[in-house]
Amino acid sequence: MAQITLRTETIKTTLAFQILCPPLAAPTMKKLSRAESFLLVLVALALAGCSPRPPAPLQGYIEGEFVYIAAPLAGRLDSLAVEKGARVEAGSPLFTLERDAELAEQSQAAGQLNAAQSTLDDLRKGQRPSELAALGARLGQAQSAAELSRLELARQEALFKSQTISINDYDRARLAAEQNAHAVDELASQLATARLGGRADMIATAEANVRAASAAKEKADWSVAQKSQSSPAAALVYDTLYRKGEFVAAGNPVVSLLPPANIKVRFFVPEAVFAPLKAGDRVRVAFDGRAALDARVNYLSPQPEYTPPILYNRDNRSKLVFMVEAVFADANAARDLHPGQPVDVTLLK
């Protein structure tokens, strides 16, 4: 037994010597028997198995966060401008619902707004020019009559002082002059009022009517605009959920989009590997049939994906798997990836 142990130690020493100094170890290897050489190969294989290996890649898949485009109003699908699998740019039209009722409400609101605005403008302008001219002419006649009566009063006053006429004739001349003077004041006030326009409270009421009509017009415009939807960003048309002619309820999505920035990788790590991970860590994502891409961790699940009904002792913790998500450093490079596509993820230092 001691001899076997000694021979084994000799083989180990010889193997180490061969690794450290292969040229000098060659003659020594020739002195070994066939059995000893076989044992030497086994020891070499065992030592090779003890060398550090690169960590095994983690399993995962591509995940997409879809954008569902819907209209807040119901209606029949009149036109669908895109097809499944097409790529659209930001602002590209997607679909249009029937909007006859909304267009009629828009036209009605526009007419009501024009009427309210015209009423307000009319109140602010006062009476028409021809009416103002008529009042001005009447004021001129009144002023002439007042001047004539003033002169007549002066003559009658002189005659009354010389006792040529009676007091009754003098009073008639005096009252006529006062009456014509009051008529001038009245017509002057009417002309000034006609130039001012409507009263302040009437103008305030007309302004409120204009604001209400304007709000109704804006609502009608919004309703018409909501019946047509466009793409909020450059994206892949992942699916179309209705066909032309079908009725779409309010809020039901018609098109689902997948922008490149919404494509990410989802992978699962064991509990021992999960602990040192943090947001911002870099990973390498490998695919079948294409080059690998770099990504960074942006989400770590706070709950394990699989929790067995047993205590969290050291042996059972190895069964816990946590979900981790990462976004690609270059979103455009990931635009052709497909949700559900399996990947291999390697953690980078």
Secondary structure, 3 states (H helix, E strand, C coil): CHHHHHHHHHHHHHHHHHHHCHHHHHHHHHCCCHHHHHHHHHHHHHHHHCCCCCCCCEEEEEEECCEEEECCCCEEEEEECCCCCCEECCCCEEEEECCHHHHHHHHHHHHHHHHHHHHHHHHHHCCCHHHHHHHHHHHHHHHHHHHHHHHHHHHHHHHHHCCCCCHHHHHHHHHHHHHHHHHHHHHHHHHHHHHHCCCHHHHHHHHHHHHHHHHHHHHHHHHHHHCEEECCCCEEEEEECCCCCCEECCCCEEEEEECHHHEEEEEEEEHHHHCCCCCCCEEEEEECCEEEEEEEEEEEEEEECCCCCCCCCCCCHHHCEEEEEEEECCCHHHCCCCCCCEEEEEECC
